[in-house]
Each structure stands twice: as structure tokens, then as C-alpha cells.
Amino acid sequence: MIRHIVMFNAKKPGDPENIQALFDGLKMLETIKGDWKLTVTKNIKVDHRANDIDVVVYGEFPDEQTLAYYKTHPTYQKCTALVRPIRDQRIAVDITVDDDF
């Protein structure tokens, strides 16, 4: 299984409207149907040292081919075009984990 974790910060730090627009744009990713789990959520910012991230996309994909399919889906492409101008930073990690993890 691959865990796909992507963190975003809005271009206007601290601007609730910009953060909401980023969140709303990324939520469309949840409409892509497939053999995976995917959720988009706002950072609740309870860490005492770093709260730079505004929105997180968390996905679990059975394999690299499925993740690649997700990333080529037309809705994913539409989301990227919508979100790119309103986000400042995007940090992505893909980690492989055993099913027993």
C-alpha cells in the first residue's frame, strides 16, 4: 500500500477566505472514484511549534499504478489548475507501508 500525503499552504497566510478556497478546490479530489481511500482536511493547528500547513490531502492506494491513474484523472487535472494559483507551497510524500502496519 502507498500512503500519499500532500500538504498545502494558502498564498495569503492567515486569510480564512483563501484557506477556504484552497480547501474547497482540493475537496473535488474526493469525487474521483477508484480503489483507494482519499480525504481532504484542514489542519487543526494544535502543534506548539509549527502550524504552517493549511490543508492536507491524505490517500491510501494499493499500488503505484493506481496512484498514477488517480494523478492522470481529468478531475485531478482540473483541481491542479484551480488550486495552483491560490497555494503558496505544496509538499508531497509517498510512502510504502505493509498492509499489517
C-alpha positions in Angstrom: 0.0 0.0 0.0 1.1 3.5 -0.7 0.2 6.4 1.5 0.1 9.6 -0.5 0.2 12.7 1.8 0.2 16.2 0.3 0.3 19.4 2.4 -0.6 22.8 1.2 -0.4 26.4 2.5 -2.5 29.2 1.1 -0.9 32.0 -0.8 -2.3 34.6 1.7 -1.2 33.2 5.1 -3.9 33.6 7.8 -6.6 34.6 5.3 -9.6 32.4 6.1 -11.2 33.1 2.7 -8.1 32.0 0.8 -7.7 28.9 3.0 -11.3 28.0 2.4 -10.9 28.4 -1.3 -7.9 26.1 -1.2 -9.8 23.6 0.8 -12.9 23.7 -1.4 -10.8 23.3 -4.6 -9.0 20.3 -3.2 -12.2 18.7 -2.0 -13.1 17.9 -5.6 -10.4 15.2 -5.4 -12.7 13.2 -3.1 -15.1 12.8 -6.0 -12.7 10.7 -8.1 -13.9 7.1 -7.8 -11.5 4.3 -7.5 -9.9 1.5 -5.4 -8.5 3.8 -2.8 -9.2 6.0 0.2 -8.8 9.7 0.0 -9.7 12.6 2.3 -9.1 16.3 2.3 -9.0 18.1 5.6 -7.9 21.4 7.1 -5.1 21.4 9.6 -6.5 22.0 13.0 -3.2 23.6 14.0 -2.7 22.4 17.6 1.1 21.8 17.3 3.0 24.2 19.5 5.9 24.7 17.1 4.8 24.7 13.5 1.4 25.4 12.0 2.3 26.5 8.5 0.3 23.9 6.7 -3.4 24.8 6.0 -4.8 21.8 4.1 -3.8 18.1 3.9 -4.7 15.5 1.2 -4.3 12.0 2.6 -4.7 9.0 0.4 -4.2 5.2 0.6 -3.6 3.5 -2.7 -3.0 -0.2 -3.3 -0.1 0.3 -5.7 1.9 2.7 -7.8 -0.3 2.1 -10.9 -3.4 3.1 -9.1 -1.8 6.2 -7.8 -0.6 7.1 -11.3 -4.1 6.6 -12.6 -5.5 8.9 -9.9 -3.0 11.6 -10.8 -3.9 11.5 -14.5 -7.7 11.6 -13.9 -9.4 14.7 -15.5 -10.7 15.9 -12.1 -7.2 15.8 -10.7 -6.0 17.9 -13.6 -8.9 20.4 -13.1 -8.1 20.6 -9.4 -4.5 21.3 -10.0 -5.3 24.1 -12.4 -7.7 25.6 -9.9 -5.5 25.3 -6.8 -2.1 26.1 -8.1 -2.7 29.9 -8.3 -4.0 30.1 -4.7 -1.5 27.9 -3.0 1.9 29.0 -1.8 3.6 25.7 -1.1 2.9 22.1 -1.8 4.8 19.3 0.0 4.2 15.7 -1.1 5.3 12.4 0.3 4.6 8.9 -0.9 5.5 6.1 1.5 5.1 2.3 1.1 3.7 0.5 4.1 2.9 -3.1 4.7 -0.8 -4.0 5.0 -0.1 -5.1 8.6 1.1 -1.6 9.6 
